[in-house]
């Protein structure tokens, strides 16, 4: 199914409203796209949405399509940040452009390349695909925050998720750099990890910003 970019944007907004914010519908006024716009007819034609009393609701097929659309968008964001190192507003803008190229099959390859990330750069969940389920069944945790590791587990640092330069400098001074090996020694009351021959203690909030792969 090939949808226009505007249609995909509405599905993304509807997914966020319903699945993440707990609303029952999407108010078109929040999208600044009036109901007279042909895009709603496009989505209705494919049985993805229905409009009731001026509000946009998911149909069952639309919920599945919305899930995959938001997945592609957030994978594109991860790609911009982790691989291309494009951050901030420019990264968000380019991710919006790139996501529409991640047709079925391509998103799976990107997800595998990124080692099945669970969140976007803004900390929002990336809905898992079949490739993620298969990887987890094989014992591959994908890229997860250090807080999801158990003492004794080790992995490879994938990236640091923070826009705070002081936090970034602090972690880099500890040797927390992409590609370095890391071992979680203790998770309570503080997180103690080992990089190389040195051990460091940090709080939970900082540990959540270190993403590692098995």
N, C-alpha and C positions, 0 to 999 in steps of 0.2 A: 504494500500500500504506500503510494507516494503522496504525501501531503505538502501543502505550501508551508513556507517558513512561519507565516502568521498563524496557521492552524496548529502547528507544533507548539508555538509559544502559548496559545490558549490552553492546550492540553497540559503543558508544564504548570501554568498558573492554577489550573483546576486541580491538578495533583497536589500541589502545595497546600491549597485551600482545604481540600477534603481530607487528604491522608496525613498531612503534617500539622495543620492548624485546627483540625477537628470541625470544620464547617461542613454544612450539608450541600453547599453549592458555591458557585463563583458569581460574584456580582460584576456584570460587564463594565460597569462604570469604573471599577478599579483597574481595568485593562485599557481604558480609554479607547475601546473598540465598540462602537454602538451595535445594537442587535440588528440593525439594518445592513451591516457589513456582510458581504457574500460569504465570508469565511465561516460563519455559523451554519449556513446552508451546506457548505462543503463538509463540515464535520457531521451534520445531521444526515447527509446523504450516505455517509459511510457508517451510519448507526453508531457513532462514537459518543454523541451527546444528545440531550434533548433540552429544550427550553420550556420551562414552566413558570408562569407568572413573572416573566421577565428575568429569571435567573437560569444559569447554565448548570445542568446536572450531568453526571457521568451515566452512560449506559454501561453494562458489564464489559462489552468489547472495548469501550473507550477507556475504562479503568486500566485494562491491560496495555493499551496503546500509550496511555499517559505515563504508566510506569516505565515503559521502555524509552519514552521520549525524555523523561527527566534523567534516566540512567545515562543516555547518550550525552546529554548536556553536562552532567557532572563528571563523566569520564573525560570529556573534552577539556573541562577546567583542570582536571588533574594532569592531563597531558601538557597543557600550556605551562603549568607550574613546575612539574617534576622533570619533564624531558626538555622542553624548550626554554625553561626559566623565564617565562613571560608572566609578570605578576601585576597586581593592582588592577586599575580600570582597563588598561590595555589588554591584560590577560583575559578579563571577563568578556570584553568586546570580541576578542578573537575566538574565544571559546564558543560564543553565541554563533559566530559565523561557521566554525568548524563542525559543530555538532550535527548540522544538517547533512554533512558528508558521511557521517557514521551510519550508513545503512546496515541492514541486517547482515551479520557476518563480519563487517569491518569493526563494529564495536567490540565483538568478541576478541578479535586480534589485539585491539588496543588494550582491552581489559587484561588480557594475558600478559602483554608487554609490561603493564604497570603492576603486575603481580596481584591482580584482583583487589584493588583498594576498596575500603568500606565507607569512606567519607570523601567529600569534595574538599577543596582548600578552605572552605568556609565552615567546615565541621558538620555539614549536612549529610545524611546517609545516602549512599549510592545503592539503589535497589540491586540485589545480586541477580546475575544471569545464570543460565545452566552451566556455563564455564566455571563460575564461582562455586556452585554446589559440587561440581565434580572435583575441583581443586581441594575443597575442604574435606570431601570424602576420602581423598588420598592423603590427608594430613597436612595439606598446605594451608597455612593460616592467612596467606596473603599479606598485605601491608596493614598493620594495626598499630595503635598507640602502645607504647611501652607498658602502660597500665593494664593491658590485656595479657601480658606475659606472667608466668608464675616463676617464683624463685628457682634458679637453676637453669632456666631456659636461656638459650642464646640465639642470636640472629645477626642480621646485617642491617645497619642503619640505612634507611631509604631516603628520608628527608626530615627536615625540621619545619613544623607548621607554626610559624609565628611571624608577625609583622613588627614585633618589638625588637629593635636593634640591640638593646642591652641584653635581652634574653638570648638572642642569637649569638652575640659575642661571648656570653657566659658559657653557653653550651659548646661552642666551637673551641673555647679555651680548654674545655674538658676532653676534647678529642671527639666530640659528637659530630662527626662529619659523614656524609653519604659514602657508603662503601666500607666503613670501619666495622669491625666485629664488636658486638656488645653482649654482655651477659648480665641478667638481672640477678642480683645477690639477695636482695631483701625488698619486700613491698610494704612493710608496716613496722613502725609508724611513719617512716619515710621510705622513699625509694632509693635503694643503693644499687648502683650498677658498676660494672667493670669494663673499661675500655683499655686494651693493652695490658699493662701491669699496674694500672692505677684504678682506685675505686673512688666513687663520688656519691654524695647524698643530695637528693633534691626533693622538693615537695610534689604532691600529686598533680597540681596544675601544670608544673613544668614537665613532669613525666608524660602528661597527655600530649605534649607538643613534640615528642620524639616518636617518629614512626619507623617501625622496623619490619623487616621481612624474615621469615624463617630460613 
